[in-house]
């Protein structure tokens, strides 16, 4: 963890940090699945697990999500991704969200998610 006045970087690397906390807000880098050979449902679950861990490392959780951007390589997988999402996100705490079809860094990635959350 790297801390400078008013900014904390979690899992900081040469190119990016997995989380940057500024003030009362945590900004998560785009998260992708570990098992790139898996289908969209498994990849979505893996991404959401990573988001849970990173939010916890920042001192917050999914009930405090403000915004999530979902990148899908194939928009036709929207329903499958949403089925996993809907079982994960708290019904009374759904964030603002956008879903975009995009080419991702590795063609085997089916989904990537970037999130912003409030701290308690």
C-alpha positions, 0 to 999 in steps of 0.5 A: 500500500502506498499513501501520500497526503489524502491519496492511498494506492492499494496493490500499486504497480508500475502501470496502475493501482488496483484501488485508489482511495481519495477522500471518501471515495474508492476507485477500482481499476478494471477487473477481469476473470482469472479463468480466461477459458471460462464462460461469461457466467463464471468470468462474471462471478470471478470479477465480482469476487475480485471487486468484493476483495478490493472493496474490503481492502479499501474499507468498504463493500458492495452496498456502498457502490456508486457506479460500475461500468461493465465492458462485454466482448459480446453484448449478446452475453448481457443476460447471462452476465446480468443473471450473475450480477443480479444475484450479487448486487444488493437489491436496495443498493444498486449503483449507477451502471453502464454496459458497453461492448468493447474489445478487451486487452486479451480476446479471451476475457469476456467481461471487465468491470470498473467500479467506484464506491463510497467509504463509510 
